[in-house]
Amino acid sequence: QVQLVESGGGLVQAGGSLRLSCAASETISSINVMGWYRQGPGKQRELVAHITISDSTNYSDSVKGRFTISRDNAKNTVYLQMNSLKPEDTAVYYCCAVVIRTARRTYWGQGTQVTVSS
């Protein structure tokens, strides 16, 4: 069982920046994929970015060039640096971890609210 705790959300003006953190309860160097998803008001949850165990990254088109995902294995933490924020980035952001061993398991954090004002 992997526990994930997000932090760093808040209220920011359009054009501003925030950095989200996701602290894991176990070493992330053994977690196959870690990622960030978001769910805006009245919208489905969508992938924002993910990073694999080999540090390969993938971003949704809507955040490419503005957001950066990274991992610090020593701190068991994954970050999402968000720059040039737009009102449409307003959402609850969730951290997730995918562990593939004998079975594939996905774990979720509780979410952190990001609100971007125009």
N, C-alpha and C positions, 0 to 999 in steps of 0.2 A: 504494500500500500504506500503510494507516494503522496505526500501532502504538499500542496502548493499554496503559497501566500503571496498575493499581489500587493503592491503599494505604489504610490507615486501619482495616483490620479488626482484630479482637481479641476478647478475652473481656470481657463486661460483665454486670452483674447485671440482672435484670428491673427495668424502670422507668428504666434508664439510657439514655445517649445515645452515639452514635458518629457520626463524619462520615467518609464514604468519599470518596476523590478518584480521579479518572481523568484522567491526563495523556495527551494525544494528541501524536503526532509531527508533526502538521501543524495549520494554523490551523482551529479548530473552527467559525469563522464560515462556512466553506464546507461544513460537514458537515450534511446535511439533517436527520438525527435522531440524537440520542445518548440512550442509555438504560442502565438498570440492570436486570439479570435476576438471579434467584437460583435455586439448586438445593439443596433440603434433602435430608437423608438419606432415600434410598428414594423420592424424589419427582422429578417432571419439572421441567425448567427452566421458570420462569415469569417473566412481565414484572412488574417492580416499579414502574418509572416511566420515562417518556421525556420529552424536551424537543426541540422542533423548532427549525429554523433561525429561525423567527419567535417563539421563546420560548413557544410553546403547550406546555402540560404535560398529562400524563395519568398517573393513578395506578391501581394495582390497588385494589380495594375493601378488601383486607386491610391496606393501609398508609395509606389516605387519612386525612388529619388528623394523622398521626404523622410521616410522612416528607416531605421537601421536596427536590426536584431543582432544581439551578441550574447556570448556566454562567458562566465568566469567560473571555470571548474573549481578553482580553489575556494570560492565562496558559495558554490552550489546555487548560483543565481544566474538567471537569464534577464536581459534588459531589452527594452524597446525604447530607443531614442526617437522621439517624434518631433520633427521640425516643420515649420511652415504650416501649422495646423489650420484647418478649415472648419467652419461650422458643421459640415457634413461628417467630420470625424467624431462628432459627439456620439458617445455610445458607452456601454459597459464593456470593459476590456477584460477578457478571461485568458489566463495562462493555462496551457495544457501540456501534458507529458505523455508520450507514447512509448511504452516499454514492450519490447518484443523478445520474449524468452521462449518458454514452452507454449505460450499463448500471447496474443496481442491485447494489451490493456491500455486504456486511455484514462488519464486522471485530469481533473479540472480544479482550478482554484475557485474562490468565491466571487471573484470579479472586483474591478475597481472602476469607478465612474470617471469618465473624462467628458468635460463639457467645454465646448469652444464657443465663445460669444462673438457675434459679428460686430 
